[in-house]
């Protein structure tokens, strides 16, 4: 994890369904008071986007920075820019809601390129 104050980050499985279960378990065990459903949905969307657009998740991890939860999802894709603001997706479209949902659910979003990896960092407050 990038933040130096994160306590014992937990590696998440690269498959979205398994990562959802692990993340929900981790947050429950920690008795985190933030919105677990929002975190699980945002991380799921980030992982699905990595699968669709970048060949899969290279690594994923979650940890705490004080009371905040920080999740990183890294892939080896070309990267992208986060549009500001991300427009409301077409309600009739079959795809294209992931980044919009992530922006609505996470307090902070950053993209960091580290060598061959592109890492989406998500921060969730309580």
PyMOL commands that set and color helices and strands:
alter all, ss='L'
color gray80, all
select helices_A, chain A and resi 16-29+36-54+98-105
alter helices_A, ss='H'
color red, helices_A
select strands_A, chain A and resi 7-11+59-65+68-75+108-114+117-124
alter strands_A, ss='S'
color yellow, strands_A
deselect
rebuild
show_as cartoon
